[in-house]
Amino acid sequence: MSVLLFGMAGPAAVAAPASDHSGSSKARPAGWPSDCRDEVMNQYQTGAYCRHTNGGFYQAIAVCKFKDTGKTGLFYGTWEGRGAPSYAYCQGYSYVDSSGINTTPTPP
């Protein structure tokens, strides 16, 4: 099972930046990563990868279940923006329940 997450609060609307009509070429907005996937690697690790970063960033999420309480926790991998995989690991006495991915067009 794969879970697609957009931040801690769930899916959220994102306002696009205003256009720069000044003619300046240095004020270009970054794009969202595309062609992304996330997966459970083993019982303690998840991974995420985007084939096209489009100037944006992505990070793996491990949705982990704690063996002693049954509660679920989220653990995050490193932000990547150059095509390298991001990995997230369950901590403590927990195991992977599912995987997810965060994406953003702006540097984290």
N, C-alpha and C positions, 0 to 999 in steps of 0.2 A: 504494500500500500504506500502510495506517495502522497505527501501533503505539500501543497504549494502555499507558502506563507508570505505575506507582505508586511513584515514588521510585527511587533508584539501585539498590536491591537487588531490584527486581521486585515482584510482588504481595505484599502483607503483610496479615496480619490486624490489624484495628484494634479495640481495646477501646472500647466505648462509655463515656462518662463516667457516673459514679454519679449517681443521681437526687438532687436536692436536695429533701428533704422538710421543710425549715425554713419553707417558705411564702414565701421570698424570690423575687421576680420577676426580680432582676438576674442570677441564675445560670442563664441559659438556654443550652444548648449550641447551637452553630450547626449548620446542616445542610450536607450535601454539595451542590455544584453539580449541576444536572441539565440534560438536553437539550443536551449538549455535543458539539462536533465539532472536529476538527483537520484541517488540509489543507496540502498543499504549495502555496505561492503561486507560487514560481518556483524556479530552480535554486539559489538561495542563501537562501531565506526560507520559513518555515512560519508558520502562524497557528492560533490556537485561540480558541474562543468558547463560552460557556455562556449559553443563553437565560435560565435561572433560576439565580441564584447561591445562593439559599436561605441567605444569610448566610456562605457558604463562599467559597473562592478557587480560582483555576485559573491555569495557566501553560503557554505553548506550549513544545514541545521540538522542536528540529531534530536529527534523526539524520543526521549528515554523514559522508561518506566522503572521506578524504584522497587526492588524486590521486597523490601521490608514493609512498605506502606501502600504500594500499588499506585501511588501518585505519579503524575507525568511531569517531566521537566524538559526544558529546551536548552541545548548547548550549541554554541555557534563556532564555526570554523573561521579561518582568516578570510578577509576580503581579498578577492583577486580581480584583476582587471587586464591581465595580459595573456589570457588563455590557459593558465595553469589551473589544475584542479584545486578545489578547496575541500578540506576534510574537517569533520566535526566528530568529537568523541564523547561517549557517555562517561560520566564521572561517578565516583563512589560505587555504591552497591546498586547500579542500574544497568539496564540493557536497552538496545535499540528497539523501539516499537515501530517507528517509521522514519522516513527522511523528508527533508524539505529544502527549499532554497529561498534566499532573499536576493533581490536584484534592485539596483538603483542606478540612475543616470548621473548622479553626482558623487564626488569622492566622499567616502565615509570618514 
